[in-house]
Amino acid sequence: MRVLLVNPGTEVNPRFKTYAVFPNGLLFLGAVLEQAGHQVKILDNVLWNAKPADFMDFNPEMIGYSVLTGTDISQAIAQSQEFKQLFPDAKIVWGNVHPSTTPEQSLAEPYIDYVIRGAGEEPLLKLVEHLETGKPALDDIPGLAYKDTQGVHLNPAGNELKNLDELPDPAWHLIDVSKYWAASLNTSRGCPFRCTFCYNSAFHAGYRGDFSAERIVAQVEHLQKEYGIKFIRFFEDNFTFNRKRLHQFCKLIIDKKIKVKWDCEARADLSEEDISLMSRAGCTAVGIGVETGSKRMLEFLKKGVDLDEMEKSFWLLVKYRVSPRLYIMEALPTETVDDFNLTRDFLKKLDNPPFLYMRFVPYAGTPLYNYCVEHKLIDPPKTLADWPHFAFHSATQANLSEVPDEMINNAFAEYARTYASRRVRFMVRHNKRFFLSLVKNPPEFFGAVRELIKNALPVMFNKNTSEAKLKATDVRTKNIAKTINK
């Protein structure tokens, strides 16, 4: 079967294109399908401005979309409608977090034939087999949601892989590796923790699976040999959760003398042994979800980690010259002015480090989304097309807290104004060797400056321009729908 896998893009935030990473989920799906003998192409809209009509020669028999909750839903809707118009016999399948948590609402749309909930490799392969041979029956495909004259059917979830080594390597040959900001690897899935705002509680439900340390190193070596990769982002929720694997990976990198720099996301409970080993193995930065400096809010969010642990991990990262990247969330339900000020105080205690600042966005199926619905803090989107606007409004304007809008708006304005200077000042104070190493390596120095400028310029949404682009996509979607209905 000819299968086109699509990563939808967004027209409202230039940072996504500037900092594009591999569409890892689609690369795994592509590898599994190719292994079974199917023809696969990948359309990554984040980097490639291709149109559905550009695939007339390929003539796809299935089009699979990987859709997160956000403004990219608008493009996914518009393109799905165009594909359905151009290839009426092709089946359109949506997967990933958003359709997994809203399957009935997604399947209410005439241009979506199937939804895959959870990990997609097994159900997508079985669905392709069903479409080609009639077997297995639709109701025997784990994780599949489908519709017929009787309504929408949600099959039981499938068993996710505990040992990801059973998967083939991602199909990197299906993308132009050179066009991405950074090579990225996804070496684990899921998270056992219970943060109430996180998609994991709805999407993975406590599941956790890993690639082995040996397999990760083999993938690093392949990317270096075939594509000359020198820096890798481990693009997953918690690269460091499996401490045994983390230590094995670092020791293999050190023992094999592999020259690679990398960064990752981690929980703020790292020990000195962990961080020392990571630094020796080439780790340059670690992202930590602090979210808030309020003990009460941490408990409300069920973070399961306290401020003392966060502070200890933070300064250990600084000690071993691994740049900490903190994530701060504001406008949260129940957040008070005292909570807001405690977050500011905590950042000052950490000497005003680099951080990424974001408003709380309620994601469908999460405990905090359900809390917001129950307490009438939000009006749930009634259709799939309502979600891009809901997500955009939440990320740029909404305030579900008790903190005055003016305080939050001023905090975001200060964040945008000091985005670059805060990073430079912190590195001058705590990691002067970073600048010395850059001066010794002019290409790396100018590359770092270029990346800082690219990241600083679009750090905040241009609300007016972005909203106009979102509305323009809506108009395009409605015009396509009218054409199809005729």
C-alpha positions as CSV (number, residue, x, y, z in Angstrom):
1,M,0.0,0.0,0.0
2,R,1.1,3.6,-0.7
3,V,1.0,5.5,2.6
4,L,1.7,9.2,3.1
5,L,2.5,10.2,6.6
6,V,2.0,13.9,7.5
7,N,3.2,16.2,10.2
8,P,1.0,19.3,10.2
9,G,2.6,22.7,10.6
10,T,1.3,26.0,12.0
11,E,1.3,29.4,10.4
12,V,1.1,31.3,13.7
13,N,4.5,30.7,15.4
14,P,7.8,31.0,13.4
15,R,9.7,29.3,16.2
16,F,8.4,25.9,15.2
17,K,10.1,26.2,11.8
18,T,13.2,27.8,13.3
19,Y,13.7,25.0,15.8
20,A,12.3,22.1,13.8
21,V,13.3,18.6,15.1
22,F,12.8,15.2,13.4
23,P,9.1,14.0,13.2
24,N,10.2,11.0,15.3
25,G,6.7,9.4,15.6
26,L,6.3,9.4,11.8
27,L,9.8,8.0,11.3
28,F,9.0,5.0,13.4
29,L,5.7,4.4,11.7
30,G,7.4,4.7,8.3
31,A,10.1,2.2,9.3
32,V,7.5,-0.3,10.5
33,L,5.4,0.1,7.3
34,E,8.5,-0.2,5.0
35,Q,9.6,-3.3,6.9
36,A,6.3,-4.9,6.0
37,G,6.8,-4.0,2.3
38,H,4.7,-0.9,2.0
39,Q,5.6,2.3,0.1
40,V,6.0,5.4,2.4
41,K,6.5,9.1,2.0
42,I,6.6,11.7,4.7
43,L,5.3,15.3,4.4
44,D,6.7,17.5,7.2
45,N,4.7,20.7,6.9
46,V,7.0,22.4,9.5
47,L,9.7,22.6,6.9
48,W,8.2,21.7,3.5
49,N,5.6,23.9,1.9
50,A,4.2,21.1,-0.2
51,K,0.5,20.9,-1.2
52,P,-1.7,17.8,-1.5
53,A,-1.7,18.2,-5.3
54,D,2.1,17.7,-5.2
55,F,1.4,14.0,-4.4
56,M,-0.7,13.2,-7.5
57,D,2.1,11.0,-8.9
58,F,2.4,9.0,-5.6
59,N,-1.4,8.6,-5.5
60,P,-1.6,7.7,-1.8
61,E,-4.0,5.0,-0.7
62,M,-3.7,6.1,3.0
63,I,-2.9,9.5,4.5
64,G,-1.9,9.4,8.2
65,Y,-1.8,12.6,10.3
66,S,0.1,13.0,13.5
67,V,-1.9,15.7,15.4
68,L,-1.1,17.4,18.7
69,T,-3.5,19.9,20.4
70,G,-2.7,23.3,19.0
71,T,-3.0,25.6,16.1
72,D,-1.6,23.0,13.7
73,I,-5.0,21.4,13.8
74,S,-6.2,24.0,11.4
75,Q,-3.8,23.0,8.7
76,A,-4.5,19.3,9.4
77,I,-8.2,19.9,8.8
78,A,-7.6,21.9,5.6
79,Q,-5.2,19.4,4.2
80,S,-7.2,16.4,5.1
81,Q,-10.2,17.9,3.3
82,E,-8.0,18.6,0.2
83,F,-6.6,15.1,0.2
84,K,-10.1,13.7,0.5
85,Q,-11.2,15.8,-2.5
86,L,-8.1,14.8,-4.6
87,F,-8.0,11.1,-3.5
88,P,-11.6,10.2,-2.6
89,D,-10.7,6.5,-2.3
90,A,-7.8,7.1,0.1
91,K,-8.4,6.5,3.8
92,I,-7.5,9.3,6.1
93,V,-6.2,8.3,9.6
94,W,-5.5,10.7,12.5
95,G,-3.3,9.7,15.4
96,N,-1.2,11.1,18.3
97,V,-2.4,12.9,21.4
98,H,-5.3,15.0,20.2
99,P,-7.4,12.5,18.3
100,S,-6.4,9.9,20.9
101,T,-8.1,12.0,23.6
102,T,-11.0,13.2,21.4
103,P,-11.8,10.2,19.2
104,E,-15.6,10.7,18.9
105,Q,-15.2,14.4,18.1
106,S,-12.5,13.7,15.5
107,L,-14.5,10.9,13.8
108,A,-17.5,13.2,13.6
109,E,-15.7,14.9,10.7
110,P,-16.5,13.4,7.3
111,Y,-12.9,13.6,6.1
112,I,-11.5,11.5,8.9
113,D,-12.0,7.7,8.4
114,Y,-10.1,6.3,11.3
115,V,-8.5,7.4,14.6
116,I,-5.6,5.5,16.2
117,R,-5.4,5.9,20.0
118,G,-2.0,5.6,21.7
119,A,1.1,4.0,20.1
120,G,0.5,3.7,16.3
121,E,2.9,1.1,15.0
122,E,0.8,-2.1,15.6
123,P,-2.7,-0.7,14.9
124,L,-1.6,1.2,11.7
125,L,0.1,-1.9,10.3
126,K,-3.0,-4.0,11.1
127,L,-5.3,-1.4,9.6
128,V,-3.3,-1.4,6.3
129,E,-3.5,-5.2,6.3
130,H,-7.3,-5.0,6.8
131,L,-7.7,-2.5,4.0
132,E,-5.7,-4.8,1.7
133,T,-7.0,-8.2,2.6
134,G,-10.1,-7.7,4.8
135,K,-8.3,-9.2,7.8
136,P,-8.0,-8.7,10.7
137,A,-11.5,-7.4,11.3
138,L,-11.7,-3.8,12.4
139,D,-13.0,-4.6,15.8
140,D,-9.9,-6.9,16.3
141,I,-7.4,-4.0,15.9
142,P,-6.3,-2.7,19.3
143,G,-6.3,1.0,19.7
144,L,-8.4,1.6,16.6
145,A,-11.5,3.9,16.6
146,Y,-13.7,3.7,13.6
147,K,-17.3,4.6,12.5
148,D,-20.0,2.9,10.6
149,T,-23.8,3.1,10.3
150,Q,-24.1,2.1,13.9
151,G,-21.9,5.0,15.1
152,V,-18.4,5.3,16.5
153,H,-16.6,2.3,17.9
154,L,-13.6,2.5,20.3
155,N,-11.6,-0.7,20.4
156,P,-9.7,-1.5,23.6
157,A,-6.2,0.0,23.9
158,G,-3.3,-2.1,22.7
159,N,-0.3,-3.3,24.6
160,E,2.5,-0.8,24.3
161,L,6.1,-2.0,23.9
162,K,8.1,-2.2,27.1
163,N,11.2,-3.0,25.1
164,L,11.5,-0.5,22.3
165,D,14.4,-2.4,20.9
166,E,11.8,-4.5,19.1
167,L,11.2,-1.5,16.8
168,P,13.3,-0.9,13.7
169,D,15.4,2.3,13.6
170,P,13.5,5.4,12.5
171,A,13.3,5.8,8.7
172,W,15.6,8.8,8.6
173,H,16.0,8.4,4.8
174,L,12.4,9.6,4.4
175,I,13.3,13.2,5.4
176,D,16.1,15.7,4.5
177,V,18.1,15.5,7.7
178,S,20.2,18.5,6.8
179,K,17.2,20.9,6.9
180,Y,16.5,20.3,10.6
181,W,17.7,22.6,13.4
182,A,18.9,19.6,15.3
183,A,18.9,15.8,15.0
184,S,16.6,14.4,17.6
185,L,16.1,10.9,19.0
186,N,13.1,9.6,20.9
187,T,14.5,6.8,23.1
188,S,11.6,6.3,25.5
189,R,7.8,6.6,25.7
190,G,5.5,7.5,28.5
191,C,5.9,8.7,32.1
192,P,4.9,7.1,35.4
193,F,4.3,10.4,37.2
194,R,0.9,12.0,37.7
195,C,1.3,15.7,36.8
196,T,-2.3,16.9,36.4
197,F,-1.6,19.2,33.5
198,C,0.4,16.7,31.3
199,Y,-0.9,14.9,28.3
200,N,0.8,11.7,29.5
201,S,-2.0,10.9,32.0
202,A,-4.5,10.7,29.2
203,F,-2.3,9.4,26.4
204,H,0.0,6.9,28.1
205,A,-1.8,6.3,31.4
206,G,1.3,5.4,33.3
207,Y,3.0,3.4,30.6
208,R,6.8,3.6,30.3
209,G,9.0,2.0,27.6
210,D,12.7,2.3,26.8
211,F,15.3,1.7,24.1
212,S,18.4,0.0,25.7
213,A,21.6,2.1,26.2
214,E,23.3,0.0,23.5
215,R,20.6,0.7,21.0
216,I,20.7,4.4,21.6
217,V,24.5,4.5,21.1
218,A,24.1,2.5,17.9
219,Q,21.6,5.1,16.6
220,V,24.0,8.0,17.6
221,E,26.8,6.3,15.7
222,H,24.6,5.8,12.7
223,L,23.6,9.4,12.6
224,Q,27.2,10.5,12.9
225,K,28.4,8.2,10.2
226,E,25.6,8.8,7.7
227,Y,24.8,12.4,8.3
228,G,27.7,14.0,10.2
229,I,25.6,14.7,13.2
230,K,27.5,16.4,16.1
231,F,24.6,17.5,18.3
232,I,21.5,15.5,19.3
233,R,18.4,16.4,21.2
234,F,16.8,13.6,23.1
235,F,13.3,14.8,22.4
236,E,11.2,13.0,25.0
237,D,9.5,13.7,28.3
238,N,12.1,12.3,30.7
239,F,15.4,10.9,29.2
240,T,16.9,10.4,32.7
241,F,14.1,8.4,34.4
242,N,15.7,5.0,33.9
243,R,18.9,5.7,35.9
244,K,20.5,2.4,35.1
245,R,20.1,3.0,31.4
246,L,21.3,6.6,31.8
247,H,24.5,5.5,33.4
248,Q,25.0,2.7,30.9
249,F,24.5,5.2,28.0
250,C,26.9,7.8,29.4
251,K,29.6,5.1,30.1
252,L,29.3,3.7,26.6
253,I,29.7,7.2,25.1
254,I,32.8,7.8,27.3
255,D,34.4,4.4,26.8
256,K,33.8,4.5,23.0
257,K,35.2,8.0,22.9
258,I,32.2,9.2,20.8
259,K,32.5,12.9,20.2
260,V,28.9,14.1,20.5
261,K,27.1,16.9,22.4
262,W,23.5,16.4,23.5
263,D,20.7,17.8,25.6
264,C,17.6,16.3,27.1
265,E,14.6,16.8,29.3
266,A,14.7,15.5,32.9
267,R,12.9,15.5,36.2
268,A,14.5,17.7,38.9
269,D,15.7,14.9,41.0
270,L,19.1,14.3,39.5
271,S,22.0,13.3,41.8
272,E,25.6,14.6,41.6
273,E,26.7,11.2,40.2
274,D,24.0,11.4,37.5
275,I,25.0,15.0,36.4
276,S,28.8,14.4,36.6
277,L,28.5,11.4,34.3
278,M,26.1,13.2,31.9
279,S,28.6,16.1,31.7
280,R,31.5,13.8,30.9
281,A,29.4,12.1,28.2
282,G,28.8,15.4,26.4
283,C,25.5,16.7,27.9
284,T,25.4,20.5,27.4
285,A,21.9,21.4,28.6
286,V,18.9,19.9,30.6
287,G,15.3,21.1,30.6
288,I,13.5,20.9,33.9
289,G,9.8,21.4,34.5
290,V,9.7,23.6,37.5
291,E,6.3,25.1,36.6
292,T,6.0,27.1,39.9
293,G,7.8,28.3,43.0
294,S,4.8,27.7,45.2
295,K,4.7,24.5,47.3
296,R,0.9,24.6,47.4
297,M,0.8,24.8,43.6
298,L,3.3,21.9,43.2
299,E,1.0,19.8,45.3
300,F,-2.1,20.9,43.4
301,L,-0.3,19.9,40.1
302,K,0.9,16.6,41.7
303,K,4.4,17.2,40.6
304,G,5.8,14.8,43.2
305,V,9.0,16.8,43.5
306,D,9.7,19.6,46.0
307,L,11.5,22.9,45.7
308,D,14.5,21.8,47.6
309,E,15.1,18.9,45.1
310,M,14.7,21.3,42.2
311,E,17.2,23.8,43.7
312,K,19.7,21.0,44.4
313,S,19.5,19.6,40.9
314,F,19.7,23.1,39.4
315,W,22.9,24.1,41.2
316,L,24.5,20.7,40.5
317,L,23.9,21.2,36.8
318,V,25.5,24.6,37.0
319,K,28.4,23.1,38.9
320,Y,29.2,20.7,36.1
321,R,28.6,23.3,33.4
322,V,25.4,21.8,32.1
323,S,23.1,24.6,31.2
324,P,19.7,24.4,33.1
325,R,16.6,25.2,31.0
326,L,13.7,25.8,33.3
327,Y,10.0,25.7,32.3
328,I,7.7,28.0,34.1
329,M,3.9,28.0,33.8
330,E,1.5,30.8,34.7
331,A,-2.2,31.6,34.7
332,L,-2.9,28.2,36.4
333,P,-6.3,27.4,38.0
334,T,-6.3,28.3,41.8
335,E,-3.0,30.3,41.4
336,T,-3.0,33.3,43.7
337,V,-0.9,36.5,43.8
338,D,1.1,34.9,46.6
339,D,1.8,31.8,44.4
340,F,2.8,34.1,41.5
341,N,5.2,36.0,43.7
342,L,6.7,32.8,45.1
343,T,7.6,31.8,41.6
344,R,9.4,35.1,41.1
345,D,11.2,34.7,44.4
346,F,12.3,31.2,43.5
347,L,13.8,32.4,40.2
348,K,15.6,35.1,42.0
349,K,17.0,32.5,44.4
350,L,18.4,30.7,41.4
351,D,20.0,34.0,40.3
352,N,17.5,34.7,37.5
353,P,18.4,31.8,35.2
354,P,17.3,31.1,31.6
355,F,13.8,29.9,31.5
356,L,10.9,29.4,29.1
357,Y,7.7,31.0,30.2
358,M,4.2,29.8,29.1
359,R,0.6,30.1,29.9
360,F,-1.3,27.1,31.0
361,V,-3.2,25.4,28.2
362,P,-5.9,22.8,29.2
363,Y,-5.3,19.6,27.2
364,A,-8.2,17.3,26.7
365,G,-8.4,14.3,28.9
366,T,-6.0,15.6,31.5
367,P,-7.1,15.9,35.2
368,L,-6.6,19.6,35.1
369,Y,-8.7,20.0,32.0
370,N,-11.5,18.0,33.6
371,Y,-11.1,20.3,36.7
372,C,-11.5,23.4,34.5
373,V,-14.6,21.9,32.9
374,E,-16.2,20.9,36.2
375,H,-15.5,24.3,37.7
376,K,-16.8,26.1,34.6
377,L,-13.4,27.8,34.0
378,I,-13.5,26.9,30.3
379,D,-16.1,26.2,27.6
380,P,-15.0,22.9,26.0
381,P,-14.5,23.1,22.3
382,K,-17.7,21.7,20.6
383,T,-16.1,20.7,17.3
384,L,-12.6,19.8,16.0
385,A,-12.4,23.1,14.3
386,D,-12.8,25.0,17.6
387,W,-9.7,23.5,19.1
388,P,-7.1,25.7,17.3
389,H,-8.7,28.8,18.5
390,F,-9.1,27.4,22.0
391,A,-5.4,26.4,22.1
392,F,-4.3,29.8,20.7
393,H,-6.4,31.8,23.1
394,S,-5.2,29.7,26.0
395,A,-1.5,30.1,25.0
396,T,-1.7,33.9,24.4
397,Q,-4.5,35.5,26.4
398,A,-6.3,33.2,28.8
399,N,-5.9,33.6,32.5
400,L,-7.6,30.9,34.7
401,S,-5.8,32.0,37.8
402,E,-6.7,34.5,40.5
403,V,-3.7,36.7,39.5
404,P,-4.7,40.0,37.8
405,D,-4.2,40.0,34.0
406,E,-1.9,43.1,34.3
407,M,0.6,41.2,36.5
408,I,0.7,38.2,34.1
409,N,1.0,40.4,31.0
410,N,3.8,42.5,32.6
411,A,5.6,39.3,33.5
412,F,5.4,38.0,29.9
413,A,6.5,41.4,28.6
414,E,9.6,41.3,30.9
415,Y,10.3,37.8,29.8
416,A,10.4,38.8,26.1
417,R,12.5,41.8,26.8
418,T,15.1,40.0,28.8
419,Y,15.1,36.7,27.0
420,A,18.6,37.0,25.4
421,S,20.3,39.2,28.1
422,R,19.2,36.8,30.9
423,R,21.0,33.9,29.2
424,V,24.2,35.9,28.5
425,R,24.3,37.3,32.1
426,F,23.7,33.9,33.7
427,M,26.5,32.3,31.6
428,V,28.9,35.1,32.4
429,R,28.3,34.6,36.1
430,H,28.3,30.9,36.2
431,N,30.0,29.4,33.1
432,K,32.7,31.7,31.7
433,R,34.4,28.7,30.1
434,F,31.5,28.5,27.7
435,F,32.5,31.8,26.1
436,L,36.2,30.9,26.1
437,S,35.4,27.6,24.2
438,L,33.3,29.6,21.7
439,V,36.1,32.1,21.1
440,K,38.5,29.3,20.4
441,N,36.0,27.9,17.9
442,P,34.7,30.8,15.7
443,P,32.1,28.8,13.7
444,E,30.6,27.5,17.0
445,F,30.6,31.0,18.4
446,F,28.8,32.6,15.5
447,G,26.4,29.6,15.4
448,A,25.5,30.2,19.0
449,V,24.9,33.9,18.4
450,R,22.8,33.1,15.4
451,E,20.7,30.6,17.3
452,L,20.2,33.1,20.2
453,I,19.0,35.8,17.8
454,K,16.7,33.4,16.0
455,N,15.2,32.3,19.3
456,A,15.0,35.8,20.9
457,L,13.2,37.5,18.0
458,P,10.0,35.3,17.8
459,V,9.9,34.5,21.6
460,M,6.4,35.9,22.0
461,F,3.5,35.4,19.7
462,N,2.5,38.3,17.5
463,K,-1.1,38.0,18.5
464,N,-2.6,40.1,15.8
465,T,-0.7,38.6,12.9
466,S,-1.0,35.1,14.2
467,E,-4.8,35.4,14.8
468,A,-5.2,36.8,11.3
469,K,-3.3,33.8,9.9
470,L,-5.5,31.4,11.9
471,K,-8.7,33.0,10.6
472,A,-7.3,32.8,7.0
473,T,-6.8,29.1,7.4
474,D,-10.4,28.8,8.7
475,V,-11.7,30.6,5.6
476,R,-9.7,28.2,3.4
477,T,-11.1,25.2,5.3
478,K,-14.7,26.4,4.9
479,N,-14.2,27.0,1.2
480,I,-12.8,23.5,0.7
481,A,-15.7,22.0,2.6
482,K,-18.2,23.9,0.4
483,T,-16.5,22.6,-2.7
484,I,-16.6,19.0,-1.4
485,N,-20.2,19.2,-0.5
486,K,-21.1,20.4,-4.0
